[in-house]
Amino acid sequence: MRASSRLTITRSLALAVAGALTLGVLTACSSAVGEAHRGGSESGPSDGGLLRIGSTSDIVPATIFTNSSDATNTLIGAVYDSLIDYPLDSLEPQPRLATSWEQADDGLSLTLQLRDDVKFHSGRDFTSKDVEFSIKTWADPTWTVQLQRTAAAITGFDTTDPHAITLTFDHPLSNVFDLLDMLPIIDSESIDELKQGKAYVGTGPFVFESWTPSSKLEFTRNDDYWGDEPHLDGIEVDIVSDPQAQVSQLRSGQLDLITGASNRDLETLGKDSKFSVTGFDGAAQQIYVGADLTNPNLDDLELRKAIAYAVDRERIVDEVFRGVGTPINLPWPDYSPAYDAAGNETYPYDPDQAKGIVTKLGDLPTLPLAYPAGNANYEQVAQIVQANLEAVGIKTELQPTEYSQFIKQLIGGTMGGLWILQHAYAHYTPSTLAVSAYPFNADKNASHFESAEYKRHAEAAWGAPSGDSPEAIENYQALNKDLLDNLFLIELALLHFQVASTPDVQDFTMSKRGELDFRATYLAD
Amino acid sequence: MSESLIDVAAPEHAAPQPDEQFDQRRRPSIWSALRRGKGLAGVLLVGAVVALGLLAPLLAPHSPTEQIPGANLVGPSGAHWLGTDEVNRDLLSRTLFGIRTDLVVVFLAVPIGAAIGILVGLVSSWWTFTDVVAQRVFDLVLAFPTLILAIALTAFVGPGLRTVFFVILAVELPVFGRLTRTSVRTVREMPYVEAAHVVGAGSWWQLRRHVLPNSMEPLLVQLAVSMSVAVFIEGAMSFLGLGVRPPAPSLGSLIRDGVRNMYDAPYFAVGPLALVVALVLGLLLVSQALAEARRA
């Protein structure tokens, strides 16, 4: 009995210190896993090495073209090429698989000259037929691609010349180059395997090797790449859904680069000489509060105005995003042709004004406020928004929702109340946002906002001959007024992508699409 | 613990009722176990944590959800003894109120789960058919590790204290059901139960008057153990984001936030961790004291 008693006491003590030990182990843990994975020379780029990346969300083959996860973005950026590239800070198309282009004066067609030295990873030559196949794939609604309408507006394909293609449009497309920047060139012969997640065949700098669901993606260097041969031997993307675990793995040397760290962790890592934090100013995203107008209370514009006045955007930027962002009312970055500095001041932080509106509205029921679970940034923003709203008399109930479920609800338009999320595309041609992005699409959006005016302005901006024509800019101003007057989506802040890495990871960048670009990346000693 | 047929059949005025005799023998043993040694240590630890939780509205300097302007993740100081969190809330206040969440789980969910489990175990084990059905259902529930069960349940009802409550009910019900069944099968073979059956006592009367009272001691020990396990379940679920929803605090969710901020604010999780240790250790010491008293 005594032995048993001692054993039980030992168990009790073990249980008691287990929590404390967990913390200690996490902080003290170091690994030699990363020691032997790289080679190189003392000066200049060196060849070889495996780059290990931590990603928060796994790929979903059925929605592989929706850019809705960091692993998906890494896969698309590594395996596929696009026809053109936008620089991070402008909308001037640069050649990639298309070497030059000529747009018809009426804006109804575009002829692209294509590279003739490009092969798919399968060994097959890249031709104009592949461009046609890729655009038609994106036009297929089953893939739920956000630029589906733009792809579907391309109705004619002249592929007589295998190294040139003429695209004919339903109507002028001011955002056609946005599509050509985002569209990956897909191999038609392996599309069935792509749907099942078994093969991703492109023409890009890295070859897809394997996908272990919820675990990792593996890529090797494409030795026959048409551009400069990549330095890295390969890339391994580890799915680490907990951002904090990503940080710990970076600190312990098990990962070289992470994409999911919170801004506070990025700030801390940036102060540590053993790590680098890299920002990409042109690949912006916006965090917003969405309102589902099928909720009878949120259908009231006055309540949405009260919410817009009630939220302290400055505090969110300063305390959650550690100053890496800008408070906004409109989504556009300052180089966008739709940028409106005065418009961004429409709804300043004014709790008194918000309280006055809420008082007039009378008693309000508790509103659901959803956000993606497990993300420290979202959780903090949601709690600040909740406190701001409660301070003016609007009660909310926080609903942390698993990310893939959240995206499913967003695409399906079943949010039911308020939600907090980030959107992209405002750094592209403004019409892309208004006719493509799930939260803004004038045809069908997650807020169920319907307006003939908004739709007319969106269609007019979309149908302008170019994205920066006077006609297009006039419509952007009208769109800005629609967004500010209707507030179906309340912008909070414009944010910039940041990733953390070890200083050994050199020369990586990010495309405007938000895909990390490792074509020139090497691992220093 | 045995009682004779003579005792059961004896006139009321001749001697104390058998249950009274049983109570007189058992209660001093249990109470004395909790008044000395590890039993007392356990009671003091649990009592201290319970007192802090109950007195939270008086002791906490701020509301647990109040966001204090400018106090963003500041360290321990005179104004904020345990510091503040990343959305400017006083950690001492959140910790004190967080105890209440655990108290609900420990002192409400576990006893309810235990009561239902005991009832199901008691009733089902009396007849062969219900016994087989109940045991297979218990097998099914017990086959799931607790966290897997929690994740599965969260997928249907979403995260929150209600989910923690249901998970603990689901986990404790078969534990107590099975333990009760074991006791029932032992006790019902006792001569005094057979005697009661012979003189025409009904099944429910036998269960209530003989079987249940004689099964209570192992169940009390299990109750204390289950309460300590419940603290861990709440902590683990909240740590994984399956527990209480923000902004409500719980010890588990505070530890999770502390781990998130361990490089910037290593002090963050100290308070909640100490309280979890105290609560779990206290309950385990109580259970050990009860177990030893039972065996004595």
Interface residues (C-beta under 8 A of the other chain):
Chain A: M1 S5 T8 I9 R11 S12 L13 L15 A16 V17 G19 A20 L23 L26 T27 Q244 V247 S262 R264 D265 T268 E319 V320 A373 G374 A376 E379 Q380 A382 Q383 I384 Q386 A387 E397 L398 Q399 P400 T401
Chain B: K38 T65 Q67 N72 L73 E86 V87 N88 G158 P159 S228 F232 G235 G241 R245 P246 P247 I255 G258 V259 R260 N261 M262 Y263 D264 A269 L273 V276 V277 V280 L281 L284 L285 Q288 E292 R295
